[in-house]
């Protein structure tokens, strides 16, 4: 009889979740949380497994974030992966519910990416340093209290560089400092 680990390894090896969504503004393709779920459902059914997604709103150093948990289970044993996404309640063009919802979707997508070993390093949202963007975000500068808080949050695993970029413009130099 296959263990839950054996079944997950099979799903990770066979899952194909193409980037069928198009961001016309940034001119790149991406996959959504829904795309991943749609692609994995037949494999879950085949192995008699279920996936549950939950969110928890948290705060660290004055920054709000959503922590999503993706759990795969066979009814007896389970495996869980967590991911976080910052919340900007003042995001231009969004009301508070939309801001929380966008962060939830982002965190859920990356929890699923972790669970199913989906590599998004070539996604524009994973590599875009937002230089030249016309937004109202402040630049994160090295040596500032904000930089130190961001560094601590990344080092502790509570935030990713992508989460920090939701709140600040981050230069390539500062990004490298945050990740080292």
C-alpha positions as CSV (number, residue, x, y, z in Angstrom):
1,X,0.0,0.0,0.0
2,X,1.3,3.4,-1.0
3,X,2.0,6.0,1.8
4,X,0.9,9.6,1.6
5,X,4.5,10.5,0.8
6,X,4.6,8.0,-2.1
7,X,1.4,9.5,-3.4
8,X,2.6,13.1,-3.1
9,X,5.9,12.2,-4.8
10,X,3.8,10.8,-7.7
11,X,1.7,13.9,-7.9
12,X,4.7,16.2,-7.7
13,X,6.3,14.3,-10.6
14,X,3.2,14.3,-12.8
15,X,1.5,17.6,-12.1
16,X,1.4,20.0,-15.0
17,X,0.0,23.5,-14.2
18,X,0.7,25.7,-17.2
19,X,0.8,29.4,-17.0
20,X,-2.5,30.1,-18.9
21,X,-3.2,33.5,-17.4
22,X,-1.9,36.6,-19.2
23,X,-0.9,39.9,-17.6
24,X,-1.2,42.3,-20.5
25,X,0.1,45.3,-18.6
26,X,3.4,43.5,-17.6
27,X,3.3,41.3,-20.7
28,X,3.9,38.0,-19.0
29,X,2.1,34.7,-18.4
30,X,1.4,33.3,-15.0
31,X,-0.6,30.6,-13.2
32,X,-3.2,31.3,-10.5
33,X,-4.1,29.4,-7.4
34,X,-7.2,28.2,-9.3
35,X,-5.1,26.9,-12.2
36,X,-3.1,24.8,-9.8
37,X,-6.2,23.4,-8.1
38,X,-7.8,22.6,-11.5
39,X,-4.7,20.7,-12.7
40,X,-4.2,18.7,-9.4
41,X,-7.8,17.6,-8.9
42,X,-7.6,14.5,-11.2
43,X,-4.4,13.4,-9.5
44,X,-5.9,13.9,-6.0
45,X,-9.0,11.8,-7.1
46,X,-6.7,9.1,-8.5
47,X,-4.8,8.8,-5.2
48,X,-7.9,9.4,-3.0
49,X,-6.3,12.5,-1.4
50,X,-7.8,15.8,-0.4
51,X,-6.3,19.3,-0.3
52,X,-7.5,21.9,2.2
53,X,-6.5,25.6,2.1
54,X,-6.8,27.9,5.1
55,X,-5.7,31.5,5.8
56,X,-4.7,33.3,9.0
57,X,-4.1,37.0,9.2
58,X,-1.0,37.8,11.2
59,X,1.1,40.8,12.2
60,X,4.9,41.0,12.6
61,X,6.8,44.3,13.2
62,X,3.7,46.3,12.3
63,X,3.3,44.5,9.0
64,X,0.1,42.7,8.3
65,X,0.2,39.5,6.3
66,X,-1.8,36.4,5.4
67,X,-0.3,33.0,6.2
68,X,-1.9,30.4,4.0
69,X,-1.6,26.7,4.8
70,X,-2.0,24.0,2.1
71,X,-2.7,20.5,3.6
72,X,-2.8,17.3,1.7
73,X,-4.4,14.4,3.5
74,X,-5.4,10.7,3.0
75,X,-7.8,10.9,5.9
76,X,-5.3,9.6,8.4
77,X,-2.0,11.4,7.7
78,X,-1.3,14.8,6.3
79,X,1.4,17.0,5.0
80,X,1.2,20.8,5.3
81,X,3.1,23.7,3.7
82,X,2.7,27.4,4.7
83,X,3.4,30.6,2.7
84,X,2.9,34.2,3.5
85,X,1.9,37.4,1.6
86,X,1.9,40.9,2.9
87,X,-1.3,42.9,3.0
88,X,-1.4,46.5,1.9
89,X,-4.8,47.8,3.2
90,X,-4.1,51.2,1.4
91,X,-3.4,49.7,-2.0
92,X,-4.5,52.1,-4.7
93,X,-7.7,51.0,-6.5
94,X,-8.6,48.3,-4.0
95,X,-10.9,48.4,-1.0
96,X,-9.9,46.6,2.2
97,X,-11.6,43.3,1.2
98,X,-9.9,43.2,-2.2
99,X,-6.5,43.9,-0.6
100,X,-7.0,41.0,1.9
101,X,-8.3,38.7,-0.9
102,X,-5.4,39.4,-3.2
103,X,-2.9,38.6,-0.4
104,X,-4.9,35.4,0.4
105,X,-4.8,34.3,-3.2
106,X,-1.1,35.0,-3.5
107,X,-0.2,33.2,-0.3
108,X,-2.4,30.2,-1.2
109,X,-0.7,30.0,-4.6
110,X,2.7,29.9,-3.1
111,X,1.7,27.3,-0.4
112,X,0.5,25.1,-3.3
113,X,3.7,25.8,-5.2
114,X,5.6,24.5,-2.1
115,X,3.4,21.5,-1.6
116,X,3.6,20.4,-5.2
117,X,7.1,21.6,-6.0
118,X,6.0,24.1,-8.7
119,X,8.9,26.4,-9.5
120,X,7.8,30.0,-10.2
121,X,11.3,31.5,-10.3
122,X,10.8,32.6,-13.9
123,X,7.5,34.3,-13.2
124,X,7.6,38.0,-13.7
125,X,6.1,38.5,-10.2
126,X,9.0,36.5,-8.7
127,X,11.7,38.4,-10.6
128,X,10.4,41.9,-11.3
129,X,12.4,44.5,-9.3
130,X,9.8,47.1,-10.2
131,X,12.4,49.6,-11.4
132,X,10.9,52.4,-13.4
133,X,7.5,51.7,-12.1
134,X,5.3,54.6,-11.5
135,X,3.8,53.7,-8.1
136,X,3.5,55.5,-4.8
137,X,5.6,53.0,-2.8
138,X,8.6,54.3,-0.9
139,X,12.1,52.9,-1.7
140,X,13.5,50.5,0.9
141,X,17.0,51.8,1.8
142,X,19.7,49.8,3.4
143,X,20.5,50.7,7.1
144,X,17.1,52.1,7.8
145,X,14.8,50.7,10.5
146,X,12.4,49.5,7.7
147,X,15.3,47.6,6.1
148,X,16.3,46.0,9.4
149,X,12.7,44.9,10.0
150,X,12.4,43.6,6.5
151,X,15.7,41.7,6.9
152,X,14.5,40.1,10.2
153,X,11.2,39.1,8.6
154,X,12.9,37.4,5.7
155,X,15.5,35.7,7.9
156,X,12.8,34.4,10.2
157,X,10.8,33.0,7.2
158,X,7.8,35.2,8.0
159,X,8.1,37.2,4.7
160,X,9.6,36.7,1.3
161,X,11.3,39.3,-0.9
162,X,8.1,39.4,-2.9
163,X,6.1,40.3,0.2
164,X,8.5,43.2,1.0
165,X,8.1,44.4,-2.6
166,X,4.4,44.6,-2.2
167,X,5.0,47.5,0.3
168,X,8.4,49.0,-1.0
169,X,10.3,49.6,-4.1
170,X,13.5,47.4,-3.7
171,X,16.6,48.0,-5.7
172,X,18.7,45.0,-6.9
173,X,21.4,45.9,-4.4
174,X,19.0,46.0,-1.4
175,X,17.3,42.8,-2.6
176,X,20.7,41.1,-2.5
177,X,21.4,42.4,1.0
178,X,18.0,41.3,2.2
179,X,18.6,37.7,0.9
180,X,22.2,37.3,2.3
